[in-house]
Amino acid sequence: MAWHFSGKQDVYLEIAEKLAEYIRLGIYRDGDRLPSVRQAASEMGVNPNTVARAYACLEERGMIQALPKKGAFVTYGGAQAPDARQETEECRKALLALKEHGVSYEELVALAKEVYLHD
């Protein structure tokens, strides 16, 4: 993965956000071991302390757990990260509202195809 930093925020926050996105998308899954701090720093072209701060940020959010001498592991309950679970629940509520207003399954599938295939 190529790492490019915008400079709009601290680099460690950009790293934390990108890794959180990878976790939400399932690129990194529950139980997966993240690259070591030194390995990640080398790949990203940053100081190891920067990666350590990013990992600490993710640990504070409950997305990873750092185990001394073992590494950092993705630890979020269930199949999705907390933010994704909330978004999924909001989508579920929206789908129920559409169903109550008479939108058919076929209409919903057509709308989903339009959004995913043409956006």
N, C-alpha and C positions, 0 to 999 in steps of 0.2 A: 504494500500500500504506500502510495506516495503521500507525503505529508507537506502541506503548504499552509503557512500561517498568515492570517490577514493583518495582524498587528493592531486590530481594533480592540483587543482585550489581551490580558496577560496570556502568554503562551501556555502556561499550565492549565488555564481555564479552557483554552481552545482544545487542548489534548483531552481534557476530561469530558468536554462536550462531545467530541468526536467518538471517544470510546463509549460514552453513554448511548450515543446513537447506534453504534455497532451492537451494543447489548440489546437495545430495544428492537432492532431489526433482526436479531437472532444470529448475527454473524459470530458473536461470542455468546455462548449459551450457558445456562446454569451449570456450574461445576468446571467450566473451561478454565484453564490456567492462562493468565495473561503473560506476555513476554516479560522477562526479568527487567528490572529498572535499567540496568546497564545495556541490555540488548535493545530495548525500546529506544533508549536515548541515542544509541548508535544509529539505529534505523531512521530516527526522526531528525538527527543532526542537532540535538539539544543537550544540555547539561543533565546528568542523571538526577540532580536535585529537582529539576523541573518536572521530570516524569514522576519522581517520588511525591511531589506536591499534587500532581494530577491524580495519582492513585489514592492519596489521602483524601482528596476531595470526593472521589467516587466511593471510598469507604464510608465517609460521613453520610453520604446519601443512601447507604445500605445496598449498593450495587455490587461491590466487591468486598472481599475479606483478604487482608494481607496476613499471611502466616509466616512468622520468623523462620528463615532458612528453608522454607518450602515454596514461597512465591505468593502471588496474588491470584485469587480465584473469583470468578463471577458467582455471586450469591444473591440471587433475588428469588423470592418465592414464586413458584409456579412457572408458567411458560412465558410470562412477560414481565418486564420491569414495571415498577410502581406507576410511572407516568403513563405507560402504554395501557395498563389495566384501567386507569381512570378514563383515558380516551376511548377505550373499547366499550366501557360502560355507558359513556355519553352517546356513542354511536348506537348502542343497543336501544337506548331510550328513544333516540331519533327514529330508529326503524319501527319501534312499537307505535310511535305517534303517526308515522306514515301509514302503517297497517290500519290503525283506527280510523284514519281519514280516507280509507278506501283504495290506497295504492296497492295494486296487485303485485304478486311475486314477479311476474313476467315484466311488469313495468319497472320494478326495482332492479332486476337483473339488467335490463336494457340501460337504465341510468348508470349502473355500476360499470358496465362495459364502456359506455360513453366517457365516463370520468377516467377510467384506467387506460383505455386505449387511445384516447384523443387528447389527453392533457399533458 
